[in-house]
Amino acid sequence: MARKQTTVEKPVYNITLRMNGLEYKATGDSVGTAISGLDVDYTKVKTKGEIIMSKGDRNCTRYIQLPKLRRYFASKILMVGLIRDFEKLLA
């Protein structure tokens, strides 16, 4: 008797960063890959922003002021904290 192979779909995380009238979008199979897929570095961050993360039907929005948003994209250590927060909120 042959076994049926079941495929487990990985959740897809969508992230949108809105700042300065521009919108950056990325997707990934984890929060970290989705955020690293954004084409933004700390030199492009000029104003406060809004980060929208979604996984399936769950959404999470966070408004971040300029100094903190710039620090997130300048420091990998702070970015890990942001990733952890989004993973907990979307779990």
SVG drawing of the C-alpha trace seen along z (x, -y; Angstrom):
<svg xmlns="http://www.w3.org/2000/svg" viewBox="-8 -63 32 65">
<polyline fill="none" stroke="black" stroke-width="0.4" points="0.0,0.0 1.5,-3.3 1.6,-6.2 0.1,-9.5 2.5,-12.4 1.0,-15.4 2.4,-18.8 2.4,-21.3 2.2,-24.8 4.4,-27.3 2.7,-30.5 3.5,-33.5 4.3,-36.7 3.6,-39.9 5.2,-43.2 4.5,-46.7 6.5,-49.7 5.0,-53.1 7.0,-56.3 7.6,-59.6 4.9,-58.9 6.6,-55.7 5.5,-52.1 7.9,-49.2 6.6,-45.6 8.1,-42.2 7.1,-38.6 8.8,-35.7 8.3,-32.4 9.2,-33.9 9.1,-37.4 12.9,-37.8 13.0,-36.9 10.1,-39.3 11.8,-42.2 15.1,-41.5 13.4,-41.5 12.6,-45.2 14.9,-47.3 15.5,-49.8 18.6,-50.8 18.9,-53.4 20.0,-56.1 16.6,-55.9 14.7,-56.4 13.8,-60.1 10.4,-60.2 8.3,-58.3 6.7,-55.2 4.1,-52.5 4.9,-48.8 2.0,-46.5 2.7,-42.8 0.2,-40.1 0.1,-36.3 -3.0,-34.8 -6.0,-36.7 -4.1,-38.2 -2.8,-41.8 -0.6,-43.8 0.2,-47.5 2.8,-49.5 3.6,-53.2 7.2,-54.0 8.8,-57.4 11.9,-58.4 14.7,-57.8 13.5,-54.3 12.7,-53.3 16.2,-54.5 17.8,-52.5 15.8,-49.3 17.3,-49.4 20.8,-50.4 21.1,-47.7 20.6,-44.0 20.2,-43.5 17.3,-45.9 15.8,-44.3 15.8,-41.0 13.6,-42.5 11.2,-43.9 11.0,-40.4 10.3,-38.8 7.5,-41.2 5.8,-40.6 6.2,-36.8 4.4,-36.9 1.6,-39.2 1.0,-37.0 1.2,-33.6"/>
</svg>
